[in-house]
């Protein structure tokens, strides 16, 4: 059993993006151009870019990105193990960011004279 119906959700997101595209076509066109930019240099293969996108999606907490890039990663041959490894990078990055911001918090509190 899945936590939610990701396929229906992905379809809803894509319909919503289509609606935004009707209202603001240049916004969506620009977004699509940004997404395609990495593929033009081809330094990373498409599957690797999708695995990076998944890790970023977790870090940003974007369910729409998770479902779209997850499906694309699978289409490009990503395995569950590769996806899990990419997600592990996201976990480590988020923990690292919390650690760095903890040092900033301690610095801010010290500057306020609390420590």
Backbone as JSON Lines, residues from 0, in Angstrom:
{"i":0,"aa":"X","n":[0.84,-1.18,0.0],"ca":[0.0,0.0,0.0],"c":[0.89,1.24,0.0]}
{"i":1,"aa":"X","n":[0.56,2.19,-0.83],"ca":[1.31,3.44,-0.93],"c":[0.7,4.5,-0.02]}
{"i":2,"aa":"X","n":[1.54,5.46,0.41],"ca":[1.07,6.54,1.26],"c":[0.06,7.43,0.54]}
{"i":3,"aa":"X","n":[0.26,7.59,-0.75],"ca":[-0.68,8.39,-1.55],"c":[-0.68,7.86,-2.96]}
{"i":4,"aa":"X","n":[-1.64,8.3,-3.75],"ca":[-1.73,7.89,-5.15],"c":[-0.85,8.83,-5.98]}
{"i":5,"aa":"X","n":[0.42,8.45,-6.1],"ca":[1.41,9.3,-6.75],"c":[1.13,9.49,-8.23]}
{"i":6,"aa":"X","n":[0.59,8.47,-8.89],"ca":[0.31,8.59,-10.32],"c":[-0.77,9.63,-10.58]}
{"i":7,"aa":"X","n":[-1.83,9.6,-9.79],"ca":[-2.89,10.6,-9.93],"c":[-2.36,11.98,-9.58]}
{"i":8,"aa":"X","n":[-1.57,12.06,-8.51],"ca":[-1.0,13.33,-8.11],"c":[-0.12,13.91,-9.21]}
{"i":9,"aa":"X","n":[0.74,13.05,-9.82],"ca":[1.62,13.52,-10.9],"c":[0.79,14.06,-12.06]}
{"i":10,"aa":"X","n":[-0.29,13.35,-12.4],"ca":[-1.16,13.83,-13.47],"c":[-1.77,15.19,-13.11]}
{"i":11,"aa":"X","n":[-2.19,15.35,-11.86],"ca":[-2.76,16.62,-11.42],"c":[-1.73,17.75,-11.5]}
{"i":12,"aa":"X","n":[-0.5,17.46,-11.08],"ca":[0.56,18.46,-11.15],"c":[0.78,18.89,-12.59]}
{"i":13,"aa":"X","n":[0.85,17.93,-13.49],"ca":[1.1,18.25,-14.9],"c":[-0.05,19.05,-15.5]}
{"i":14,"aa":"X","n":[-1.28,18.75,-15.11],"ca":[-2.42,19.55,-15.56],"c":[-2.29,20.97,-15.02]}
{"i":15,"aa":"X","n":[-1.92,21.08,-13.75],"ca":[-1.75,22.4,-13.14],"c":[-0.66,23.21,-13.83]}
{"i":16,"aa":"X","n":[0.44,22.57,-14.16],"ca":[1.52,23.25,-14.87],"c":[1.03,23.69,-16.25]}
{"i":17,"aa":"X","n":[0.23,22.86,-16.88],"ca":[-0.36,23.23,-18.17],"c":[-1.23,24.47,-18.05]}
{"i":18,"aa":"X","n":[-1.97,24.57,-16.97],"ca":[-2.81,25.76,-16.73],"c":[-1.95,27.0,-16.53]}
{"i":19,"aa":"X","n":[-0.87,26.87,-15.76],"ca":[0.05,27.99,-15.59],"c":[0.62,28.38,-16.95]}
{"i":20,"aa":"X","n":[0.93,27.39,-17.77],"ca":[1.46,27.65,-19.11],"c":[0.5,28.43,-19.98]}
{"i":21,"aa":"X","n":[-0.79,28.2,-19.83],"ca":[-1.78,28.98,-20.58],"c":[-1.82,30.42,-20.1]}
{"i":22,"aa":"X","n":[-1.7,30.61,-18.81],"ca":[-1.76,31.96,-18.23],"c":[-0.46,32.73,-18.4]}
{"i":23,"aa":"X","n":[0.66,32.01,-18.35],"ca":[1.97,32.63,-18.42],"c":[2.92,31.75,-19.22]}
{"i":24,"aa":"X","n":[2.74,31.71,-20.53],"ca":[3.52,30.78,-21.35],"c":[5.03,30.99,-21.26]}
{"i":25,"aa":"X","n":[5.48,32.23,-21.14],"ca":[6.93,32.46,-21.07],"c":[7.53,31.89,-19.79]}
{"i":26,"aa":"X","n":[6.76,31.88,-18.71],"ca":[7.25,31.31,-17.45],"c":[7.53,29.82,-17.62]}
{"i":27,"aa":"X","n":[6.58,29.11,-18.18],"ca":[6.75,27.67,-18.35],"c":[7.79,27.38,-19.43]}
{"i":28,"aa":"X","n":[7.81,28.16,-20.48],"ca":[8.82,27.98,-21.53],"c":[10.23,28.17,-20.93]}
{"i":29,"aa":"X","n":[10.39,29.18,-20.08],"ca":[11.68,29.41,-19.42],"c":[12.06,28.26,-18.5]}
{"i":30,"aa":"X","n":[11.08,27.75,-17.78],"ca":[11.32,26.6,-16.89],"c":[11.78,25.38,-17.69]}
{"i":31,"aa":"X","n":[11.11,25.11,-18.8],"ca":[11.47,23.97,-19.64],"c":[12.88,24.17,-20.2]}
{"i":32,"aa":"X","n":[13.2,25.4,-20.59],"ca":[14.54,25.68,-21.13],"c":[15.61,25.43,-20.06]}
{"i":33,"aa":"X","n":[15.35,25.85,-18.81],"ca":[16.29,25.59,-17.72],"c":[16.49,24.09,-17.52]}
{"i":34,"aa":"X","n":[15.4,23.35,-17.54],"ca":[15.47,21.91,-17.33],"c":[16.23,21.19,-18.43]}
{"i":35,"aa":"X","n":[16.19,21.72,-19.63],"ca":[16.85,21.09,-20.76],"c":[18.32,21.5,-20.89]}
{"i":36,"aa":"X","n":[18.74,22.52,-20.19],"ca":[20.09,23.06,-20.36],"c":[21.18,22.04,-20.08]}
{"i":37,"aa":"X","n":[21.03,21.24,-19.03],"ca":[22.05,20.25,-18.7],"c":[22.22,19.21,-19.77]}
{"i":38,"aa":"X","n":[21.15,18.86,-20.41],"ca":[21.22,17.85,-21.46],"c":[22.0,18.31,-22.68]}
{"i":39,"aa":"X","n":[22.13,19.61,-22.85],"ca":[22.85,20.14,-24.01],"c":[24.36,20.0,-23.86]}
{"i":40,"aa":"X","n":[24.85,20.11,-22.62],"ca":[26.3,19.94,-22.42],"c":[26.66,18.47,-22.39]}
{"i":41,"aa":"X","n":[25.75,17.66,-21.88],"ca":[25.91,16.2,-21.84],"c":[27.14,15.74,-21.06]}
{"i":42,"aa":"X","n":[27.53,16.51,-20.06],"ca":[28.63,16.06,-19.19],"c":[28.16,14.95,-18.25]}
{"i":43,"aa":"X","n":[26.89,15.01,-17.87],"ca":[26.27,13.95,-17.08],"c":[25.2,13.29,-17.94]}
{"i":44,"aa":"X","n":[25.01,12.0,-17.74],"ca":[23.94,11.36,-18.51],"c":[22.59,11.7,-17.89]}
{"i":45,"aa":"X","n":[21.54,11.45,-18.65],"ca":[20.18,11.83,-18.24],"c":[19.77,11.16,-16.92]}
{"i":46,"aa":"X","n":[20.14,9.89,-16.75],"ca":[19.78,9.19,-15.52],"c":[20.43,9.85,-14.32]}
{"i":47,"aa":"X","n":[21.69,10.21,-14.43],"ca":[22.38,10.88,-13.32],"c":[21.72,12.21,-13.0]}
{"i":48,"aa":"X","n":[21.35,12.97,-14.03],"ca":[20.66,14.24,-13.79],"c":[19.33,14.02,-13.06]}
{"i":49,"aa":"X","n":[18.62,12.97,-13.41],"ca":[17.35,12.68,-12.73],"c":[17.58,12.26,-11.28]}
{"i":50,"aa":"X","n":[18.64,11.51,-11.02],"ca":[18.95,11.13,-9.64],"c":[19.31,12.37,-8.82]}
{"i":51,"aa":"X","n":[20.05,13.29,-9.42],"ca":[20.35,14.55,-8.73],"c":[19.06,15.33,-8.49]}
{"i":52,"aa":"X","n":[18.2,15.36,-9.49],"ca":[16.92,16.06,-9.34],"c":[16.1,15.47,-8.19]}
{"i":53,"aa":"X","n":[16.13,14.15,-8.05],"ca":[15.4,13.52,-6.94],"c":[15.98,13.94,-5.59]}
{"i":54,"aa":"X","n":[17.3,13.95,-5.48],"ca":[17.92,14.38,-4.23],"c":[17.56,15.83,-3.92]}
{"i":55,"aa":"X","n":[17.59,16.67,-4.95],"ca":[17.2,18.08,-4.76],"c":[15.73,18.19,-4.37]}
{"i":56,"aa":"X","n":[14.89,17.38,-4.99],"ca":[13.45,17.42,-4.69],"c":[13.19,17.09,-3.23]}
{"i":57,"aa":"X","n":[13.93,16.13,-2.7],"ca":[13.79,15.78,-1.28],"c":[14.23,16.95,-0.41]}
{"i":58,"aa":"X","n":[15.36,17.56,-0.78],"ca":[15.88,18.68,-0.01],"c":[14.9,19.85,-0.03]}
{"i":59,"aa":"X","n":[14.25,20.06,-1.18],"ca":[13.28,21.16,-1.3],"c":[11.89,20.78,-0.79]}
{"i":60,"aa":"X","n":[11.69,19.48,-0.53],"ca":[10.4,18.96,-0.08],"c":[9.29,19.23,-1.11]}
{"i":61,"aa":"X","n":[9.6,18.93,-2.38],"ca":[8.65,19.17,-3.47],"c":[8.08,17.84,-3.95]}
{"i":62,"aa":"X","n":[6.86,17.54,-3.53],"ca":[6.21,16.29,-3.93],"c":[6.04,16.19,-5.44]}
{"i":63,"aa":"X","n":[5.72,17.29,-6.09],"ca":[5.57,17.27,-7.54],"c":[6.87,16.89,-8.22]}
{"i":64,"aa":"X","n":[7.97,17.47,-7.76],"ca":[9.29,17.14,-8.32],"c":[9.63,15.68,-8.06]}
{"i":65,"aa":"X","n":[9.3,15.2,-6.87],"ca":[9.6,13.81,-6.52],"c":[8.89,12.85,-7.47]}
{"i":66,"aa":"X","n":[7.63,13.07,-7.73],"ca":[6.88,12.13,-8.55],"c":[7.28,12.23,-10.03]}
{"i":67,"aa":"X","n":[7.52,13.43,-10.52],"ca":[7.9,13.59,-11.93],"c":[9.31,13.05,-12.17]}
{"i":68,"aa":"X","n":[10.27,13.44,-11.33],"ca":[11.64,13.0,-11.54],"c":[11.84,11.53,-11.16]}
{"i":69,"aa":"X","n":[11.05,11.04,-10.22],"ca":[11.11,9.61,-9.88],"c":[10.69,8.76,-11.05]}
{"i":70,"aa":"X","n":[9.59,9.13,-11.69],"ca":[9.12,8.38,-12.86],"c":[10.15,8.45,-13.99]}
{"i":71,"aa":"X","n":[10.71,9.63,-14.21],"ca":[11.68,9.78,-15.29],"c":[12.96,8.98,-15.0]}
{"i":72,"aa":"X","n":[13.4,8.98,-13.74],"ca":[14.59,8.2,-13.38],"c":[14.37,6.72,-13.68]}
{"i":73,"aa":"X","n":[13.19,6.22,-13.34],"ca":[12.88,4.82,-13.63],"c":[12.87,4.55,-15.13]}
{"i":74,"aa":"X","n":[12.28,5.47,-15.9],"ca":[12.25,5.31,-17.36],"c":[13.66,5.25,-17.94]}
{"i":75,"aa":"X","n":[14.58,5.95,-17.29],"ca":[15.97,6.0,-17.77],"c":[16.82,4.86,-17.21]}
{"i":76,"aa":"X","n":[16.18,3.95,-16.47],"ca":[16.88,2.75,-16.01],"c":[17.42,2.8,-14.6]}
{"i":77,"aa":"X","n":[17.07,3.82,-13.83],"ca":[17.56,3.89,-12.45],"c":[16.98,2.73,-11.64]}
{"i":78,"aa":"X","n":[17.81,2.16,-10.79],"ca":[17.36,1.07,-9.92],"c":[16.93,1.65,-8.58]}
{"i":79,"aa":"X","n":[16.23,0.84,-7.79],"ca":[15.86,1.25,-6.43],"c":[17.11,1.56,-5.61]}
{"i":80,"aa":"X","n":[18.15,0.78,-5.84],"ca":[19.4,0.98,-5.1],"c":[20.05,2.32,-5.46]}
{"i":81,"aa":"X","n":[20.04,2.66,-6.74],"ca":[20.6,3.95,-7.16],"c":[19.77,5.11,-6.61]}
{"i":82,"aa":"X","n":[18.46,4.95,-6.64],"ca":[17.59,5.98,-6.09],"c":[17.84,6.13,-4.59]}
{"i":83,"aa":"X","n":[17.95,5.0,-3.88],"ca":[18.22,5.05,-2.44],"c":[19.54,5.74,-2.15]}
{"i":84,"aa":"X","n":[20.55,5.49,-2.98],"ca":[21.85,6.14,-2.77],"c":[21.74,7.65,-2.98]}
{"i":85,"aa":"X","n":[21.01,8.06,-4.01],"ca":[20.8,9.49,-4.26],"c":[20.04,10.12,-3.09]}
{"i":86,"aa":"X","n":[19.06,9.41,-2.55],"ca":[18.3,9.93,-1.41],"c":[19.18,10.02,-0.18]}
{"i":87,"aa":"X","n":[20.14,9.11,-0.05],"ca":[21.09,9.18,1.06],"c":[21.93,10.44,0.99]}
{"i":88,"aa":"X","n":[22.26,10.87,-0.23],"ca":[22.98,12.13,-0.39],"c":[22.11,13.28,0.1]}
{"i":89,"aa":"X","n":[20.82,13.25,-0.23],"ca":[19.91,14.3,0.22],"c":[19.81,14.33,1.75]}
{"i":90,"aa":"X","n":[19.74,13.17,2.36],"ca":[19.69,13.09,3.83],"c":[20.95,13.7,4.43]}
{"i":91,"aa":"X","n":[22.1,13.32,3.89],"ca":[23.37,13.84,4.42],"c":[23.46,15.35,4.22]}
{"i":92,"aa":"X","n":[23.03,15.83,3.07],"ca":[23.09,17.26,2.79],"c":[22.19,18.03,3.75]}
{"i":93,"aa":"X","n":[21.01,17.52,3.97],"ca":[20.09,18.21,4.9],"c":[20.65,18.2,6.32]}
{"i":94,"aa":"X","n":[21.26,17.1,6.72],"ca":[21.87,17.05,8.05],"c":[23.04,18.03,8.12]}
{"i":95,"aa":"X","n":[23.83,18.08,7.07],"ca":[24.95,19.01,7.02],"c":[24.49,20.46,7.1]}
{"i":96,"aa":"X","n":[23.43,20.77,6.37],"ca":[22.9,22.14,6.41],"c":[22.41,22.48,7.81]}
{"i":97,"aa":"X","n":[21.77,21.54,8.47],"ca":[21.32,21.78,9.85],"c":[22.51,22.01,10.77]}
{"i":98,"aa":"X","n":[23.57,21.27,10.56],"ca":[24.77,21.44,11.37],"c":[25.39,22.82,11.15]}
{"i":99,"aa":"X","n":[25.52,23.23,9.89],"ca":[26.07,24.55,9.58],"c":[25.2,25.64,10.19]}
{"i":100,"aa":"X","n":[23.89,25.52,10.05],"ca":[23.0,26.55,10.61],"c":[22.97,26.51,12.13]}
{"i":101,"aa":"X","n":[23.3,25.38,12.7],"ca":[23.45,25.33,14.16],"c":[24.61,26.21,14.61]}
{"i":102,"aa":"X","n":[25.7,26.19,13.84],"ca":[26.83,27.06,14.19],"c":[26.45,28.52,14.04]}
{"i":103,"aa":"X","n":[25.67,28.82,13.03],"ca":[25.21,30.21,12.83],"c":[24.29,30.64,13.97]}
{"i":104,"aa":"X","n":[23.45,29.71,14.43],"ca":[22.55,30.03,15.53],"c":[23.33,30.32,16.8]}
{"i":105,"aa":"X","n":[24.32,29.48,17.08],"ca":[25.15,29.73,18.26],"c":[25.88,31.07,18.17]}
{"i":106,"aa":"X","n":[26.33,31.42,16.96],"ca":[27.0,32.69,16.74],"c":[26.03,33.86,16.97]}
{"i":107,"aa":"X","n":[24.81,33.73,16.46],"ca":[23.8,34.77,16.63],"c":[23.44,34.96,18.1]}
{"i":108,"aa":"X","n":[23.29,33.86,18.8],"ca":[22.96,33.93,20.23],"c":[24.13,34.55,21.0]}
{"i":109,"aa":"X","n":[25.36,34.18,20.65],"ca":[26.52,34.76,21.32],"c":[26.6,36.27,21.07]}
{"i":110,"aa":"X","n":[26.29,36.67,19.84],"ca":[26.3,38.1,19.52],"c":[25.25,38.87,20.28]}
{"i":111,"aa":"X","n":[24.16,38.17,20.62],"ca":[23.09,38.81,21.39],"c":[23.42,38.85,22.88]}
{"i":112,"aa":"X","n":[24.55,38.23,23.26],"ca":[24.98,38.25,24.65],"c":[24.38,37.16,25.52]}
{"i":113,"aa":"X","n":[23.82,36.15,24.9],"ca":[23.17,35.08,25.65],"c":[24.15,34.0,26.08]}
{"i":114,"aa":"X","n":[25.3,33.91,25.43],"ca":[26.26,32.85,25.77],"c":[27.53,33.49,26.28]}
